[in-house]
Amino acid sequence: MKILFIGFGNVAKEMGRIFIERDLYSALDFKPVVVGIFTGRHGGLEKKEGIELKEVLNELRLNNRLTADEKELSSLTPLEAAKTLDYDVLVELSALSIEGRGEPAASHISAALMRGKSVASANKGPVSFHYRELKELAEKNGALYLFESAVMDGAPLFNFCSRCMKGASVKGFSGILNGTTNFILSHMEKGGSLEEGIKMAQEAGIAEADPSMDVDGWDPSAKAAALANVLMGADMTPFDVDREGIRTVTTEMAKDAVKRNMRLKLICRGWKEGDAVHASVKVEEVSRDDVFCLISHYGSAVRIESDLMHPNTIVQECPDLLDTAYGVIEDLITIRDSSGLI
Ligand SMILES: NC(=O)c1ccc[n+]([C@@H]2O[C@H](COP(=O)([O-])OP(=O)(O)OC[C@H]3O[C@@H](n4cnc5c(N)ncnc54)[C@H](OP(=O)(O)O)[C@@H]3O)[C@@H](O)[C@H]2O)c1
C-alpha cells in the first residue's frame, strides 16, 4: 500500500514508529510504503520507491525538519500532492480547523476521493463539516473514507456501529468525549481551580496551547456533529450544536455536586425529533449509578441508543497517541482488506 501522509505531527509520527517497530507484514500481510509526507510549515517529501521513515523521524526529533538536505524538499503543496502523486491511500492528519470549517483537510480528502483513492483520517474537521459530500464522493468513486480515530481516539466506535449493528437504526447518543475538560472537572471536584486544571492538562500534554477548543466546548461539538452526521444521517456542523463550555463552572459547584453524590460532566448528546437530528454539549450533573460517573481523568465514554438493542456504552480509559495511531492503522487495514493491496 503506497501511502501519502498529509500532516506529520504527533499521530503520524506514532504511526511511523509502529510501522518501524511492528512486523505488520508477518502479522497482517500488510506492507505500507510511504511515498509522500507533506506538512504545513515543514514542507514536503516525495519518493516513489518509499521514504525512509527512520531517517525522517530522527531528523524531526533532533532537528525539527523532515530532511537534512533542503534540496530534497518537494515543490508541491499538500493539495497538489493529493491531486497528482502516485499513491493508493491518503492518510490525512493535518490540524483541526473549526474557524476554517474543516479546511484545508476536506479539500485534501476530496482530491484523493475524486481520484478513487481511499482515505484514513483522524481529523474531525472534515467529518463534522463535510461528511455527506465526502461520503457521496467516496461512494461515487469506489473508495473508502474512514475516520475511526476522529472521535474517542481510535476506540472502535464507528466500527462498532457499522460492523456490529447492521440493520439497527441509531436513535441517539450521549457521551463524555473531551478528555481535557473531564480532567479539569475532576481536578475541580478536589478543590482545584479551572485555571490550575487547564495548566495541569497543558503540562500533561493533553490540552492545546490555546485551551478554548476544549474549555469552550468546540472539540466536543465537532465530535457531536461527527456522530450525528455519521450515525444518525444528520447534515450538521459544529456551529449547529447547542454548545456550552465549562468556563461557568466553579470549584464550589463541582465540590457541591460530589457532596450530593453527583459529578459534573461535560456531556455530548444527539437525539431525534421527528426526522430532525439535534445535538448539544452541556455541563450536566451525573448520578453515581450512571456509568459516566466512573469516567475520571481524561477517559471518555459514549452510549449508543438504537431501535434493536438496549443502550451499549463504550468506555475508553485514558487514551494516548498509541490509541489514535492504531485507530488509523486499523482503518488502513480495512482499506487493504477491501482493495486487494498489501
Ligand atoms: N493527538 C491526538 O491524540 C489526536 C487524537 C484524535 C484526533 N487527532 C486529530 O488528528 C490530527 C493530527 O493530530 P496531531 O496531534 O498529530 O497534530 P499535530 O501534532 O499538531 O500535527 C499536525 C500536522 O499537520 C500539519 N499541518 C498543519 N496545517 C497544515 C496544512 N494546511 N496542510 C498540511 N499539513 C498541515 C502540521 O505541519 P507543520 O507542523 O509543519 O505546520 C503537522 O505536521 C488532528 O486533526 C487532530 O485533531 C489527534
The ligand as an SDF file (V2000), in Angstrom:
LIG
                    3D

 48 52  0  0  0  0  0  0  0  0999 V2000
   -3.1570   13.9280   19.1230 N   0  0  0  0  0  0  0  0  0  0  0  0
   -4.1870   13.1320   19.3650 C   0  0  0  0  0  0  0  0  0  0  0  0
   -4.1720   12.3610   20.3130 O   0  0  0  0  0  0  0  0  0  0  0  0
   -5.3900   13.1320   18.4400 C   0  0  0  0  0  0  0  0  0  0  0  0
   -6.4940   12.3390   18.7880 C   0  0  0  0  0  0  0  0  0  0  0  0
   -7.5930   12.2750   17.9080 C   0  0  0  0  0  0  0  0  0  0  0  0
   -7.5790   13.0260   16.7520 C   0  0  0  0  0  0  0  0  0  0  0  0
   -6.4920   13.8220   16.4720 N   0  0  0  0  0  0  0  0  0  0  0  0
   -6.5170   14.5890   15.2220 C   0  0  0  0  0  0  0  0  0  0  0  0
   -5.5070   14.0630   14.3540 O   0  0  0  0  0  0  0  0  0  0  0  0
   -4.9220   15.1150   13.5900 C   0  0  0  0  0  0  0  0  0  0  0  0
   -3.4220   15.1270   13.8280 C   0  0  0  0  0  0  0  0  0  0  0  0
   -3.1800   15.3390   15.2050 O   0  0  0  0  0  0  0  0  0  0  0  0
   -1.6930   15.5720   15.7380 P   0  0  0  0  0  0  0  0  0  0  0  0
   -1.7800   15.5170   17.2180 O   0  0  0  0  0  0  0  0  0  0  0  0
   -0.7500   14.6890   15.0180 O   0  0  0  0  0  0  0  0  0  0  0  0
   -1.4780   17.0790   15.2860 O   0  0  0  0  0  0  0  0  0  0  0  0
   -0.1130   17.9060   15.2750 P   0  0  0  0  0  0  0  0  0  0  0  0
    0.9380   17.2240   16.0620 O   0  0  0  0  0  0  0  0  0  0  0  0
   -0.4830   19.3140   15.6100 O   0  0  0  0  0  0  0  0  0  0  0  0
    0.3360   17.8500   13.7360 O   0  0  0  0  0  0  0  0  0  0  0  0
   -0.4000   18.4840   12.7470 C   0  0  0  0  0  0  0  0  0  0  0  0
    0.3090   18.2810   11.4280 C   0  0  0  0  0  0  0  0  0  0  0  0
   -0.4860   18.9170   10.4140 O   0  0  0  0  0  0  0  0  0  0  0  0
    0.3650   19.7270    9.6360 C   0  0  0  0  0  0  0  0  0  0  0  0
   -0.4160   20.8170    9.0540 N   0  0  0  0  0  0  0  0  0  0  0  0
   -0.9340   21.8990    9.6700 C   0  0  0  0  0  0  0  0  0  0  0  0
   -1.5880   22.6500    8.7640 N   0  0  0  0  0  0  0  0  0  0  0  0
   -1.4660   22.0280    7.5730 C   0  0  0  0  0  0  0  0  0  0  0  0
   -1.8990   22.3050    6.2590 C   0  0  0  0  0  0  0  0  0  0  0  0
   -2.6010   23.4040    5.9970 N   0  0  0  0  0  0  0  0  0  0  0  0
   -1.5780   21.4390    5.2690 N   0  0  0  0  0  0  0  0  0  0  0  0
   -0.8690   20.3260    5.5250 C   0  0  0  0  0  0  0  0  0  0  0  0
   -0.4200   19.9990    6.7500 N   0  0  0  0  0  0  0  0  0  0  0  0
   -0.7220   20.8460    7.7520 C   0  0  0  0  0  0  0  0  0  0  0  0
    1.4270   20.2200   10.5860 C   0  0  0  0  0  0  0  0  0  0  0  0
    2.5500   20.6540    9.8570 O   0  0  0  0  0  0  0  0  0  0  0  0
    3.5580   21.7890   10.4520 P   0  0  0  0  0  0  0  0  0  0  0  0
    3.8800   21.3730   11.8500 O   0  0  0  0  0  0  0  0  0  0  0  0
    4.7090   21.7320    9.5310 O   0  0  0  0  0  0  0  0  0  0  0  0
    2.8060   23.0740   10.3810 O   0  0  0  0  0  0  0  0  0  0  0  0
    1.6980   18.9270   11.3530 C   0  0  0  0  0  0  0  0  0  0  0  0
    2.5470   18.0930   10.6010 O   0  0  0  0  0  0  0  0  0  0  0  0
   -5.6240   16.4080   14.0230 C   0  0  0  0  0  0  0  0  0  0  0  0
   -6.6670   16.7140   13.1280 O   0  0  0  0  0  0  0  0  0  0  0  0
   -6.1740   16.0530   15.3850 C   0  0  0  0  0  0  0  0  0  0  0  0
   -7.3250   16.8180   15.7260 O   0  0  0  0  0  0  0  0  0  0  0  0
   -5.4140   13.8670   17.2650 C   0  0  0  0  0  0  0  0  0  0  0  0
  1  2  1  0
  2  3  2  0
  2  4  1  0
  4  5  1  0
  4 48  2  0
  5  6  2  0
  6  7  1  0
  7  8  2  0
  8  9  1  0
  8 48  1  0
  9 10  1  0
  9 46  1  0
 10 11  1  0
 11 12  1  0
 11 44  1  0
 12 13  1  0
 13 14  1  0
 14 15  2  0
 14 16  1  0
 14 17  1  0
 17 18  1  0
 18 19  2  0
 18 20  1  0
 18 21  1  0
 21 22  1  0
 22 23  1  0
 23 24  1  0
 23 42  1  0
 24 25  1  0
 25 26  1  0
 25 36  1  0
 26 27  1  0
 26 35  1  0
 27 28  2  0
 28 29  1  0
 29 30  1  0
 29 35  2  0
 30 31  1  0
 30 32  2  0
 32 33  1  0
 33 34  2  0
 34 35  1  0
 36 37  1  0
 36 42  1  0
 37 38  1  0
 38 39  2  0
 38 40  1  0
 38 41  1  0
 42 43  1  0
 44 45  1  0
 44 46  1  0
 46 47  1  0
M  CHG  2   8   1  16  -1
M  END
$$$$
